[in-house]
Amino acid sequence: MSDAPQPEVVDRAEALLGWRPERWRRVHGGYTPAARYVGECASERCFLKVATNPVTAGMLRREAATYETIDGDPFAPAFIGWDDHPDAPLLVIEDLSQAIWPPPWTPALIDDVLERIEAVHRCPTDLAPFSEVNARAMGGWSRIAADRRSFLSLGVASPAWLDAALPTLVAAEQACPVDGPNLVHFDIRSDNICIAADGAKLIDWAAACAGDPALDLAGWLPSLELEGGPPPEAILPGHAVQAAWVCGYFAARAGQPLIPDAPRVRDIQKAQLSTALPWVQRALDLPPLDPAR
């Protein structure tokens, strides 16, 4: 596969930029097959993302629509423009490859990110509500109650533990608020967080919507602990229903078949479950975890 975009992609990107990169280089990251490039010319740089299939096209359109509403906000990269091609839409934003990309985490970096997440959550938004945009993410423990095989195949808990804990988990998950009037990112992980010269910034806004701030923050905390940060309750104490919701999201997915276009997703979901499950066990005072042998 070429390290440079196709010529017609370059032409479309340059029309948005207003300048001509001397060099394009392909970069790798994220969990989808979207194509990613950095364009460079003297001191100017940009980041280009191009959809490669219908799934990434839909995600890119949602992301671009969000960037249009948050352009200029300090918690996001600068929005340069996007081209809604029928098959291969593309998005051009500020390049942040020279920023600091944790881990490792320090208390100061965590505080910087928390400050910016709070700034996101203070923003009112006209984006669609969480329950509409992320409807497929809902009800993880309820899905497991209907078919527990994939969860139990992970070996992280025994059938006896699941029998005892599942009613409480389902009830807590169903009690978790998801919608709200303000902006939420709902894909906060270290690969979507960097520390630029003017503070922390979040990228990959495809799942952004109007939702509950506590749930948005809770979604970050299992991966933060996994990467050496504090346990979730040190940052978000007393939010048992959010812990149940987030853990249910990972629990219902980590044991599912691999996604051909995103083969690393199941591994990261399983890794985040390894910290989310003990969190919800503590938060809801569930029986001690009893991994299957």
HELIX and SHEET records of a PDB file:
HELIX    1   1 PRO A    7  LEU A   17  1                                  11    
HELIX    2   2 PRO A   54  ILE A   70  1                                  17    
HELIX    3   3 PRO A  107  HIS A  121  1                                  15    
HELIX    4   4 PHE A  130  VAL A  133  1                                   4    
HELIX    5   5 ALA A  135  ALA A  137  5                                   3    
HELIX    6   6 GLY A  140  ALA A  146  1                                   7    
HELIX    7   7 ARG A  149  LEU A  152  1                                   4    
HELIX    8   8 PRO A  159  ALA A  175  1                                  17    
HELIX    9   9 SER A  190  ASN A  192  5                                   3    
HELIX   10  10 PRO A  213  LEU A  226  1                                  14    
HELIX   11  11 PRO A  232  ILE A  235  1                                   4    
HELIX   12  12 ALA A  240  ALA A  251  1                                  12    
HELIX   13  13 VAL A  265  ALA A  283  1                                  19    
SHEET    1   A 5 ARG A  23  VAL A  27  0                                        
SHEET    2   A 5 ALA A  35  CYS A  41 -1                                        
SHEET    3   A 5 GLU A  44  VAL A  50 -1                                        
SHEET    4   A 5 LEU A  90  ILE A  93 -1                                        
SHEET    5   A 5 PHE A  79  ASP A  83 -1                                        
SHEET    1   B 2 ASN A 182  VAL A 184  0                                        
SHEET    2   B 2 CYS A 209  GLY A 211 -1                                        
SHEET    1   C 2 ILE A 193  ALA A 196  0                                        
SHEET    2   C 2 GLY A 199  LEU A 202 -1                                        
END                                                                             
